[in-house]
Amino acid sequence: MVLLDSTIVGAALPDMEGRLQVQLTGLQWIVDAYVLLVAMLLPSGVAVFTAASVLCSATASLGWLIAGRVVQGIGAAALSPASLALIAAAHPVPRERVAAIGLWAGFSGIGLAEGSLAGGVLVEAFGRPAIFLVNVPIGAALLLAGLRVLDE
């Protein structure tokens, strides 16, 4: 839905212009309001997910671990669709967008397939907190890269 919605609106802009009596600036805001908010929430999703990972690694009680996982879920819900919307916005040329989404999907598949193996290795070598702490350097790197790479 996120990818579909980031592109489907463009096809309806001429119709919206006529039916809603909207000028060019209004049409631009129809597109930009969505992309802008999605882009703004991406760093927030990364920060929330990373902070929740630290909480999950540090807790010694079931209640706090579940609370940390809930917060991780909130961060993930903001992070995943936002990343796809940013890819779509950053790659307006369809061929480039397809390649970028392909890379995103490939890395997502690798993460999904290797999660159990990595989890077993980390728990065996370092204990339960390590499965959550592995997210911290990744989240920090994403936040730093976002500050450097993402335009307004």
C-alpha positions as CSV (number, residue, x, y, z in Angstrom):
1,M,0.0,0.0,0.0
2,V,2.8,2.4,0.9
3,L,4.5,2.1,-2.5
4,L,1.3,2.0,-4.4
5,D,0.1,5.1,-2.7
6,S,3.3,7.0,-3.2
7,T,2.8,6.6,-7.0
8,I,-0.9,6.1,-7.7
9,V,-1.8,9.7,-6.6
10,G,0.2,11.1,-9.6
11,A,-2.2,9.4,-12.0
12,A,-5.2,11.2,-10.4
13,L,-3.7,14.7,-10.2
14,P,-5.3,15.9,-13.5
15,D,-8.7,14.7,-12.3
16,M,-8.2,16.3,-8.9
17,E,-7.2,19.6,-10.5
18,G,-10.5,19.7,-12.4
19,R,-12.9,18.3,-9.8
20,L,-11.4,20.0,-6.8
21,Q,-10.5,23.2,-8.6
22,V,-7.0,22.9,-7.3
23,Q,-4.0,24.9,-8.6
24,L,-0.5,23.6,-9.1
25,T,0.6,24.4,-5.6
26,G,-2.3,22.5,-4.1
27,L,-1.5,19.5,-6.4
28,Q,2.1,19.7,-5.2
29,W,1.0,19.6,-1.6
30,I,-1.2,16.5,-2.2
31,V,1.9,14.7,-3.2
32,D,4.4,16.3,-0.9
33,A,2.3,16.1,2.3
34,Y,2.5,12.3,2.2
35,V,6.2,12.0,1.2
36,L,7.2,14.7,3.7
37,L,5.6,13.1,6.7
38,V,6.9,9.6,5.7
39,A,10.4,11.0,5.3
40,M,10.2,12.8,8.7
41,L,9.1,9.7,10.5
42,L,11.9,7.5,9.1
43,P,14.6,8.8,11.5
44,S,12.0,8.7,14.3
45,G,11.3,5.1,13.5
46,V,15.0,4.2,13.5
47,A,15.5,6.1,16.8
48,V,12.5,4.4,18.5
49,F,13.5,1.0,17.3
50,T,17.1,1.4,18.3
51,A,16.2,2.8,21.8
52,A,13.7,-0.1,22.3
53,S,16.5,-2.6,21.4
54,V,18.6,-1.1,24.2
55,L,15.7,-1.5,26.6
56,C,15.1,-5.1,25.5
57,S,18.8,-6.0,26.0
58,A,18.9,-4.4,29.5
59,T,15.8,-5.7,31.0
60,A,15.6,-8.7,33.4
61,S,11.9,-8.9,33.7
62,L,9.2,-10.3,31.4
63,G,7.0,-7.2,31.6
64,W,9.8,-4.8,30.6
65,L,10.9,-7.1,27.8
66,I,7.4,-7.2,26.4
67,A,7.1,-3.4,26.7
68,G,10.4,-3.1,24.8
69,R,9.1,-5.4,22.1
70,V,6.0,-3.3,21.8
71,V,8.0,-0.1,21.3
72,Q,10.2,-2.0,18.8
73,G,7.0,-2.8,16.9
74,I,6.0,0.8,16.9
75,G,9.4,1.8,15.5
76,A,9.3,-1.0,12.9
77,A,5.8,0.1,11.8
78,A,7.2,3.6,11.1
79,L,10.5,2.4,9.7
80,S,9.6,-0.1,7.1
81,P,7.0,1.9,5.0
82,A,9.0,5.1,5.5
83,S,12.1,3.5,4.0
84,L,10.2,2.4,0.9
85,A,8.6,5.8,0.5
86,L,12.0,7.4,0.7
87,I,13.4,5.0,-1.9
88,A,10.5,5.9,-4.2
89,A,11.1,9.6,-3.7
90,A,14.8,9.4,-4.0
91,H,14.6,7.5,-7.3
92,P,12.0,9.1,-9.5
93,V,13.3,7.3,-12.6
94,P,11.3,4.0,-12.8
95,R,14.3,1.9,-13.7
96,E,16.4,3.3,-10.8
97,R,13.5,2.9,-8.4
98,V,13.0,-0.7,-9.4
99,A,16.7,-1.4,-8.8
100,A,16.7,0.3,-5.4
101,I,13.5,-1.5,-4.3
102,G,15.1,-4.8,-5.5
103,L,18.1,-4.1,-3.2
104,W,15.8,-3.3,-0.3
105,A,13.8,-6.5,-0.9
106,G,17.0,-8.5,-1.2
107,F,18.5,-7.3,2.0
108,S,15.1,-7.7,3.7
109,G,15.0,-11.3,2.5
110,I,18.5,-11.9,3.8
111,G,17.6,-10.5,7.2
112,L,14.5,-12.7,7.4
113,A,16.3,-15.8,6.3
114,E,19.4,-15.3,8.5
115,G,17.7,-14.1,11.6
116,S,17.4,-17.5,13.3
117,L,20.9,-18.5,12.5
118,A,22.3,-15.1,13.7
119,G,20.2,-15.3,16.8
120,G,21.4,-18.7,17.7
121,V,25.0,-17.7,17.2
122,L,24.7,-14.5,19.2
123,V,22.8,-16.2,22.1
124,E,25.3,-19.0,22.3
125,A,28.3,-16.7,22.2
126,F,27.1,-13.6,24.1
127,G,23.7,-14.3,25.7
128,R,20.2,-13.1,25.2
129,P,21.0,-9.3,25.3
130,A,23.1,-9.6,22.2
131,I,20.1,-10.3,19.9
132,F,18.9,-6.9,20.7
133,L,22.2,-5.1,20.9
134,V,23.0,-6.1,17.3
135,N,20.4,-3.4,16.3
136,V,22.2,-0.6,18.1
137,P,25.2,-0.1,15.7
138,I,23.0,-0.6,12.7
139,G,20.5,2.0,14.0
140,A,23.3,4.4,14.9
141,A,24.8,4.0,11.4
142,L,21.4,4.6,9.8
143,L,20.8,7.8,11.8
144,L,24.3,9.1,11.0
145,A,23.9,8.3,7.3
146,G,20.5,9.9,7.3
147,L,21.9,13.1,8.7
148,R,24.5,13.2,6.0
149,V,22.6,11.9,3.0
150,L,18.9,12.9,3.3
151,D,18.0,16.3,2.0
152,E,15.3,18.4,3.5
